[in-house]
Amino acid sequence: MELYTFLMEFRGGTYISQFNAGKLQEAVLLWTEHLEIKEIKYLSEKGKAEIKEKIKSKEPIKIRDRKNIWFFCMSIKMGFVAVNVVKTSLD
């Protein structure tokens, strides 16, 4: 298992979460399942559902010349979502 750190930018706020997963795609799915709308300003259940649907057709892009860092983004009705993912070493 690896630890993945998600840094999400949404409507002026930065939201950070972490998940253990065997691979990146599993971590992304965990992230979508555990988006806490109470903690993310302006995000509703509909917005969360839209993210979960759109992520199915997204493949995180590996950041060139960097190890273990990816990026993905999407536009939802409530705004623009930009996410950096970092595979973080466990201590």
N, CA, C and O atoms as CSV, one atom per row, in Angstrom:
chain,resi,resn,atom,element,x,y,z
A,1,MET,N,N,0.845,-1.196,0.000
A,1,MET,CA,C,0.000,0.000,0.000
A,1,MET,C,C,0.885,1.253,0.000
A,1,MET,O,O,1.950,1.303,0.616
A,2,GLU,N,N,0.394,2.237,-0.710
A,2,GLU,CA,C,1.082,3.528,-0.789
A,2,GLU,C,C,0.157,4.606,-0.232
A,2,GLU,O,O,-1.065,4.459,-0.241
A,3,LEU,N,N,0.754,5.680,0.247
A,3,LEU,CA,C,-0.015,6.814,0.737
A,3,LEU,C,C,-0.038,7.875,-0.361
A,3,LEU,O,O,1.012,8.285,-0.858
A,4,TYR,N,N,-1.242,8.319,-0.737
A,4,TYR,CA,C,-1.416,9.355,-1.752
A,4,TYR,C,C,-2.015,10.592,-1.092
A,4,TYR,O,O,-2.991,10.502,-0.347
A,5,THR,N,N,-1.423,11.735,-1.371
A,5,THR,CA,C,-1.891,13.008,-0.837
A,5,THR,C,C,-2.558,13.788,-1.970
A,5,THR,O,O,-1.974,13.957,-3.041
A,6,PHE,N,N,-3.777,14.261,-1.732
A,6,PHE,CA,C,-4.558,15.013,-2.709
A,6,PHE,C,C,-4.642,16.469,-2.259
A,6,PHE,O,O,-5.041,16.758,-1.130
A,7,LEU,N,N,-4.265,17.376,-3.148
A,7,LEU,CA,C,-4.348,18.810,-2.884
A,7,LEU,C,C,-5.324,19.397,-3.897
A,7,LEU,O,O,-4.984,19.575,-5.066
A,8,MET,N,N,-6.526,19.694,-3.446
A,8,MET,CA,C,-7.581,20.160,-4.327
A,8,MET,C,C,-7.778,21.665,-4.172
A,8,MET,O,O,-7.886,22.180,-3.059
A,9,GLU,N,N,-7.823,22.359,-5.304
A,9,GLU,CA,C,-8.154,23.784,-5.349
A,9,GLU,C,C,-9.563,23.902,-5.903
A,9,GLU,O,O,-9.867,23.372,-6.971
A,10,PHE,N,N,-10.425,24.605,-5.167
A,10,PHE,CA,C,-11.810,24.765,-5.608
A,10,PHE,C,C,-12.361,26.082,-5.080
A,10,PHE,O,O,-12.461,26.278,-3.869
A,11,ARG,N,N,-12.707,26.960,-5.965
A,11,ARG,CA,C,-13.339,28.249,-5.656
A,11,ARG,C,C,-12.630,29.009,-4.534
A,11,ARG,O,O,-13.253,29.481,-3.584
A,12,GLY,N,N,-11.316,29.109,-4.676
A,12,GLY,CA,C,-10.526,29.902,-3.740
A,12,GLY,C,C,-10.066,29.166,-2.492
A,12,GLY,O,O,-9.364,29.744,-1.663
A,13,GLY,N,N,-10.443,27.913,-2.344
A,13,GLY,CA,C,-10.020,27.145,-1.177
A,13,GLY,C,C,-9.097,26.004,-1.571
A,13,GLY,O,O,-9.148,25.504,-2.694
A,14,THR,N,N,-8.256,25.601,-0.633
A,14,THR,CA,C,-7.371,24.458,-0.820
A,14,THR,C,C,-7.766,23.392,0.194
A,14,THR,O,O,-7.889,23.672,1.387
A,15,TYR,N,N,-7.965,22.166,-0.291
A,15,TYR,CA,C,-8.436,21.073,0.552
A,15,TYR,C,C,-7.490,19.890,0.387
A,15,TYR,O,O,-7.227,19.446,-0.731
A,16,ILE,N,N,-6.986,19.387,1.499
A,16,ILE,CA,C,-5.973,18.338,1.465
A,16,ILE,C,C,-6.518,17.085,2.143
A,16,ILE,O,O,-7.111,17.145,3.221
A,17,SER,N,N,-6.302,15.948,1.481
A,17,SER,CA,C,-6.700,14.664,2.073
A,17,SER,C,C,-5.682,13.608,1.671
A,17,SER,O,O,-4.918,13.793,0.724
A,18,GLN,N,N,-5.682,12.494,2.406
A,18,GLN,CA,C,-4.739,11.408,2.138
A,18,GLN,C,C,-5.458,10.069,2.186
A,18,GLN,O,O,-6.387,9.868,2.968
A,19,PHE,N,N,-4.997,9.142,1.317
A,19,PHE,CA,C,-5.582,7.808,1.261
A,19,PHE,C,C,-4.508,6.777,0.985
A,19,PHE,O,O,-3.576,7.029,0.222
A,20,ASN,N,N,-4.639,5.617,1.605
A,20,ASN,CA,C,-3.776,4.481,1.319
A,20,ASN,C,C,-4.427,3.655,0.223
A,20,ASN,O,O,-5.621,3.360,0.275
A,21,ALA,N,N,-3.622,3.285,-0.776
A,21,ALA,CA,C,-4.144,2.474,-1.880
A,21,ALA,C,C,-2.986,1.730,-2.532
A,21,ALA,O,O,-1.821,2.098,-2.376
A,22,GLY,N,N,-3.330,0.682,-3.260
A,22,GLY,CA,C,-2.331,-0.109,-3.957
A,22,GLY,C,C,-1.792,0.582,-5.197
A,22,GLY,O,O,-0.639,0.380,-5.577
A,23,LYS,N,N,-2.641,1.410,-5.835
A,23,LYS,CA,C,-2.193,2.138,-7.024
A,23,LYS,C,C,-2.966,3.437,-7.141
A,23,LYS,O,O,-3.956,3.653,-6.442
A,24,LEU,N,N,-2.502,4.294,-8.030
A,24,LEU,CA,C,-3.052,5.639,-8.178
A,24,LEU,C,C,-4.553,5.639,-8.451
A,24,LEU,O,O,-5.294,6.371,-7.795
A,25,GLN,N,N,-5.013,4.834,-9.404
A,25,GLN,CA,C,-6.442,4.835,-9.771
A,25,GLN,C,C,-7.311,4.477,-8.569
A,25,GLN,O,O,-8.384,5.054,-8.393
A,26,GLU,N,N,-6.867,3.538,-7.742
A,26,GLU,CA,C,-7.625,3.191,-6.526
A,26,GLU,C,C,-7.700,4.390,-5.589
A,26,GLU,O,O,-8.748,4.664,-5.005
A,27,ALA,N,N,-6.594,5.096,-5.449
A,27,ALA,CA,C,-6.566,6.266,-4.569
A,27,ALA,C,C,-7.518,7.352,-5.072
A,27,ALA,O,O,-8.208,7.991,-4.278
A,28,VAL,N,N,-7.555,7.560,-6.385
A,28,VAL,CA,C,-8.451,8.573,-6.964
A,28,VAL,C,C,-9.911,8.213,-6.673
A,28,VAL,O,O,-10.708,9.081,-6.319
A,29,LEU,N,N,-10.253,6.945,-6.821
A,29,LEU,CA,C,-11.627,6.527,-6.522
A,29,LEU,C,C,-11.956,6.723,-5.048
A,29,LEU,O,O,-13.061,7.149,-4.711
A,30,LEU,N,N,-11.010,6.416,-4.170
A,30,LEU,CA,C,-11.218,6.654,-2.738
A,30,LEU,C,C,-11.432,8.144,-2.468
A,30,LEU,O,O,-12.297,8.527,-1.680
A,31,TRP,N,N,-10.638,8.968,-3.129
A,31,TRP,CA,C,-10.766,10.415,-2.951
A,31,TRP,C,C,-12.172,10.884,-3.324
A,31,TRP,O,O,-12.782,11.666,-2.595
A,32,THR,N,N,-12.686,10.406,-4.463
A,32,THR,CA,C,-14.023,10.840,-4.880
A,32,THR,C,C,-15.093,10.357,-3.906
A,32,THR,O,O,-16.061,11.071,-3.643
A,33,GLU,N,N,-14.926,9.160,-3.374
A,33,GLU,CA,C,-15.910,8.613,-2.433
A,33,GLU,C,C,-15.936,9.386,-1.116
A,33,GLU,O,O,-16.982,9.500,-0.476
A,34,HIS,N,N,-14.778,9.918,-0.717
A,34,HIS,CA,C,-14.662,10.542,0.601
A,34,HIS,C,C,-14.597,12.066,0.579
A,34,HIS,O,O,-14.191,12.679,1.565
A,35,LEU,N,N,-14.993,12.683,-0.532
A,35,LEU,CA,C,-15.065,14.147,-0.536
A,35,LEU,C,C,-16.076,14.587,0.516
A,35,LEU,O,O,-17.238,14.183,0.473
A,36,GLU,N,N,-15.639,15.402,1.448
A,36,GLU,CA,C,-16.500,15.849,2.549
A,36,GLU,C,C,-17.123,17.197,2.183
A,36,GLU,O,O,-16.485,18.241,2.315
A,37,ILE,N,N,-18.366,17.164,1.726
A,37,ILE,CA,C,-18.991,18.411,1.284
A,37,ILE,C,C,-19.157,19.411,2.426
A,37,ILE,O,O,-19.231,20.614,2.177
A,38,LYS,N,N,-19.217,18.947,3.653
A,38,LYS,CA,C,-19.330,19.864,4.792
A,38,LYS,C,C,-18.051,20.670,4.980
A,38,LYS,O,O,-18.081,21.779,5.514
A,39,GLU,N,N,-16.922,20.106,4.538
A,39,GLU,CA,C,-15.627,20.760,4.704
A,39,GLU,C,C,-15.206,21.565,3.480
A,39,GLU,O,O,-14.280,22.373,3.563
A,40,ILE,N,N,-15.873,21.356,2.342
A,40,ILE,CA,C,-15.486,22.015,1.097
A,40,ILE,C,C,-16.514,23.083,0.764
A,40,ILE,O,O,-17.634,22.784,0.350
A,41,LYS,N,N,-16.118,24.316,0.951
A,41,LYS,CA,C,-17.009,25.446,0.738
A,41,LYS,C,C,-17.519,25.453,-0.700
A,41,LYS,O,O,-16.738,25.298,-1.639
A,42,TYR,N,N,-18.802,25.630,-0.871
A,42,TYR,CA,C,-19.516,25.723,-2.147
A,42,TYR,C,C,-19.767,24.375,-2.829
A,42,TYR,O,O,-20.401,24.347,-3.884
A,43,LEU,N,N,-19.301,23.273,-2.273
A,43,LEU,CA,C,-19.539,21.973,-2.914
A,43,LEU,C,C,-20.785,21.329,-2.308
A,43,LEU,O,O,-20.929,21.263,-1.088
A,44,SER,N,N,-21.676,20.860,-3.167
A,44,SER,CA,C,-22.908,20.204,-2.720
A,44,SER,C,C,-22.856,18.725,-3.103
A,44,SER,O,O,-21.901,18.263,-3.726
A,45,GLU,N,N,-23.893,18.000,-2.720
A,45,GLU,CA,C,-23.991,16.585,-3.112
A,45,GLU,C,C,-24.032,16.447,-4.632
A,45,GLU,O,O,-23.450,15.517,-5.191
A,46,LYS,N,N,-24.724,17.377,-5.300
A,46,LYS,CA,C,-24.771,17.336,-6.767
A,46,LYS,C,C,-23.384,17.552,-7.368
A,46,LYS,O,O,-23.015,16.890,-8.338
A,47,GLY,N,N,-22.624,18.470,-6.796
A,47,GLY,CA,C,-21.264,18.719,-7.263
A,47,GLY,C,C,-20.373,17.512,-7.042
A,47,GLY,O,O,-19.569,17.162,-7.907
A,48,LYS,N,N,-20.509,16.875,-5.893
A,48,LYS,CA,C,-19.738,15.663,-5.602
A,48,LYS,C,C,-20.092,14.562,-6.594
A,48,LYS,O,O,-19.208,13.870,-7.098
A,49,ALA,N,N,-21.371,14.399,-6.873
A,49,ALA,CA,C,-21.813,13.383,-7.841
A,49,ALA,C,C,-21.254,13.690,-9.235
A,49,ALA,O,O,-20.881,12.777,-9.971
A,50,GLU,N,N,-21.199,14.961,-9.587
A,50,GLU,CA,C,-20.658,15.351,-10.885
A,50,GLU,C,C,-19.161,15.019,-10.968
A,50,GLU,O,O,-18.685,14.543,-11.999
A,51,ILE,N,N,-18.430,15.271,-9.890
A,51,ILE,CA,C,-17.002,14.920,-9.841
A,51,ILE,C,C,-16.833,13.416,-9.985
A,51,ILE,O,O,-15.989,12.957,-10.754
A,52,LYS,N,N,-17.633,12.644,-9.249
A,52,LYS,CA,C,-17.530,11.182,-9.315
A,52,LYS,C,C,-17.802,10.657,-10.721
A,52,LYS,O,O,-17.167,9.698,-11.158
A,53,GLU,N,N,-18.733,11.273,-11.423
A,53,GLU,CA,C,-19.048,10.847,-12.778
A,53,GLU,C,C,-17.941,11.242,-13.757
A,53,GLU,O,O,-17.535,10.436,-14.594
A,54,LYS,N,N,-17.458,12.468,-13.653
A,54,LYS,CA,C,-16.439,12.952,-14.590
A,54,LYS,C,C,-15.089,12.260,-14.393
A,54,LYS,O,O,-14.325,12.110,-15.346
A,55,ILE,N,N,-14.796,11.843,-13.173
A,55,ILE,CA,C,-13.492,11.238,-12.904
A,55,ILE,C,C,-13.339,9.895,-13.629
A,55,ILE,O,O,-12.221,9.441,-13.871
A,56,LYS,N,N,-14.450,9.274,-13.967
A,56,LYS,CA,C,-14.403,7.988,-14.665
A,56,LYS,C,C,-13.708,8.105,-16.020
A,56,LYS,O,O,-13.108,7.139,-16.494
A,57,SER,N,N,-13.783,9.272,-16.641
A,57,SER,CA,C,-13.163,9.451,-17.950
A,57,SER,C,C,-11.855,10.233,-17.872
A,57,SER,O,O,-11.301,10.619,-18.901
A,58,LYS,N,N,-11.363,10.467,-16.664
A,58,LYS,CA,C,-10.120,11.220,-16.477
A,58,LYS,C,C,-8.973,10.268,-16.140
A,58,LYS,O,O,-9.150,9.284,-15.421
A,59,GLU,N,N,-7.828,10.576,-16.661
A,59,GLU,CA,C,-6.603,9.874,-16.300
A,59,GLU,C,C,-5.650,10.927,-15.756
A,59,GLU,O,O,-5.278,11.846,-16.486
A,60,PRO,N,N,-5.241,10.819,-14.479
A,60,PRO,CA,C,-4.303,11.808,-13.959
A,60,PRO,C,C,-3.053,11.885,-14.844
A,60,PRO,O,O,-2.536,10.862,-15.294
A,61,ILE,N,N,-2.586,13.086,-15.079
A,61,ILE,CA,C,-1.426,13.324,-15.929
A,61,ILE,C,C,-0.179,13.376,-15.062
A,61,ILE,O,O,-0.117,14.143,-14.101
A,62,LYS,N,N,0.806,12.565,-15.397
A,62,LYS,CA,C,2.070,12.582,-14.664
A,62,LYS,C,C,2.797,13.879,-14.980
A,62,LYS,O,O,2.894,14.275,-16.141
A,63,ILE,N,N,3.303,14.536,-13.956
A,63,ILE,CA,C,4.044,15.774,-14.141
A,63,ILE,C,C,5.433,15.429,-14.678
A,63,ILE,O,O,6.186,14.685,-14.049
A,64,ARG,N,N,5.754,15.968,-15.821
A,64,ARG,CA,C,7.012,15.671,-16.498
A,64,ARG,C,C,8.212,16.040,-15.625
A,64,ARG,O,O,8.211,17.070,-14.952
A,65,ASP,N,N,9.214,15.200,-15.647
A,65,ASP,CA,C,10.477,15.403,-14.932
A,65,ASP,C,C,10.319,15.427,-13.412
A,65,ASP,O,O,11.186,15.943,-12.707
A,66,ARG,N,N,9.228,14.877,-12.909
A,66,ARG,CA,C,9.004,14.771,-11.462
A,66,ARG,C,C,8.576,13.354,-11.146
A,66,ARG,O,O,7.930,12.695,-11.961
A,67,LYS,N,N,8.936,12.888,-9.968
A,67,LYS,CA,C,8.552,11.541,-9.548
A,67,LYS,C,C,7.307,11.606,-8.672
A,67,LYS,O,O,7.190,12.448,-7.781
A,68,ASN,N,N,6.384,10.694,-8.952
A,68,ASN,CA,C,5.229,10.474,-8.071
A,68,ASN,C,C,4.321,11.687,-7.880
A,68,ASN,O,O,3.767,11.886,-6.799
A,69,ILE,N,N,4.168,12.501,-8.933
A,69,ILE,CA,C,3.265,13.653,-8.872
A,69,ILE,C,C,2.400,13.654,-10.129
A,69,ILE,O,O,2.903,13.534,-11.246
A,70,TRP,N,N,1.082,13.792,-9.924
A,70,TRP,CA,C,0.112,13.811,-11.022
A,70,TRP,C,C,-0.812,15.006,-10.857
A,70,TRP,O,O,-0.859,15.642,-9.804
A,71,PHE,N,N,-1.544,15.291,-11.924
A,71,PHE,CA,C,-2.490,16.403,-11.920
A,71,PHE,C,C,-3.723,16.016,-12.726
A,71,PHE,O,O,-3.614,15.334,-13.745
A,72,PHE,N,N,-4.892,16.449,-12.272
A,72,PHE,CA,C,-6.089,16.379,-13.088
A,72,PHE,C,C,-6.990,17.547,-12.730
A,72,PHE,O,O,-6.906,18.102,-11.634
A,73,CYS,N,N,-7.853,17.913,-13.667
A,73,CYS,CA,C,-8.771,19.017,-13.424
A,73,CYS,C,C,-10.066,18.756,-14.164
A,73,CYS,O,O,-10.130,17.921,-15.067
A,74,MET,N,N,-11.085,19.477,-13.770
A,74,MET,CA,C,-12.382,19.363,-14.427
A,74,MET,C,C,-13.228,20.580,-14.093
A,74,MET,O,O,-13.040,21.243,-13.073
A,75,SER,N,N,-14.141,20.839,-14.968
A,75,SER,CA,C,-15.099,21.907,-14.745
A,75,SER,C,C,-16.430,21.265,-14.369
A,75,SER,O,O,-16.936,20.394,-15.076
A,76,ILE,N,N,-16.985,21.709,-13.246
A,76,ILE,CA,C,-18.319,21.258,-12.848
A,76,ILE,C,C,-19.210,22.502,-12.795
A,76,ILE,O,O,-18.712,23.624,-12.889
A,77,LYS,N,N,-20.497,22.312,-12.648
A,77,LYS,CA,C,-21.417,23.454,-12.657
A,77,LYS,C,C,-21.078,24.482,-11.581
A,77,LYS,O,O,-21.314,25.676,-11.766
A,78,MET,N,N,-20.530,24.027,-10.472
A,78,MET,CA,C,-20.228,24.923,-9.353
A,78,MET,C,C,-18.873,25.611,-9.473
A,78,MET,O,O,-18.576,26.521,-8.698
A,79,GLY,N,N,-18.050,25.196,-10.426
A,79,GLY,CA,C,-16.742,25.823,-10.563
A,79,GLY,C,C,-15.706,24.876,-11.146
A,79,GLY,O,O,-16.034,23.811,-11.668
A,80,PHE,N,N,-14.466,25.283,-11.047
A,80,PHE,CA,C,-13.342,24.530,-11.597
A,80,PHE,C,C,-12.623,23.803,-10.475
A,80,PHE,O,O,-12.341,24.390,-9.430
A,81,VAL,N,N,-12.325,22.527,-10.688
A,81,VAL,CA,C,-11.638,21.691,-9.697
A,81,VAL,C,C,-10.270,21.327,-10.260
A,81,VAL,O,O,-10.174,20.749,-11.342
A,82,ALA,N,N,-9.210,21.665,-9.525
A,82,ALA,CA,C,-7.844,21.309,-9.913
A,82,ALA,C,C,-7.237,20.494,-8.774
A,82,ALA,O,O,-7.301,20.893,-7.612
A,83,VAL,N,N,-6.647,19.348,-9.118
A,83,VAL,CA,C,-6.135,18.454,-8.079
A,83,VAL,C,C,-4.721,17.992,-8.423
A,83,VAL,O,O,-4.468,17.501,-9.524
A,84,ASN,N,N,-3.816,18.152,-7.483
A,84,ASN,CA,C,-2.485,17.560,-7.564
A,84,ASN,C,C,-2.484,16.348,-6.651
A,84,ASN,O,O,-3.048,16.381,-5.557
A,85,VAL,N,N,-1.847,15.278,-7.107
A,85,VAL,CA,C,-1.744,14.047,-6.322
A,85,VAL,C,C,-0.258,13.741,-6.161
A,85,VAL,O,O,0.503,13.774,-7.128
A,86,VAL,N,N,0.141,13.445,-4.931
A,86,VAL,CA,C,1.536,13.122,-4.639
A,86,VAL,C,C,1.581,11.782,-3.930
A,86,VAL,O,O,0.929,11.595,-2.902
A,87,LYS,N,N,2.353,10.845,-4.479
A,87,LYS,CA,C,2.573,9.586,-3.760
A,87,LYS,C,C,3.590,9.895,-2.687
A,87,LYS,O,O,4.730,10.264,-2.972
A,88,THR,N,N,3.159,9.739,-1.446
A,88,THR,CA,C,3.928,10.170,-0.289
A,88,THR,C,C,4.519,8.955,0.419
A,88,THR,O,O,3.838,7.942,0.584
A,89,SER,N,N,5.757,9.045,0.829
A,89,SER,CA,C,6.356,7.909,1.536
A,89,SER,C,C,5.786,7.800,2.940
A,89,SER,O,O,5.472,8.802,3.582
A,90,LEU,N,N,5.661,6.577,3.400
A,90,LEU,CA,C,5.168,6.329,4.753
A,90,LEU,C,C,6.338,6.306,5.718
A,90,LEU,O,O,7.381,5.722,5.424
A,91,ASP,N,N,6.167,6.937,6.865
A,91,ASP,CA,C,7.222,6.940,7.883
A,91,ASP,C,C,6.958,5.871,8.921
A,91,ASP,O,O,7.738,5.719,9.862
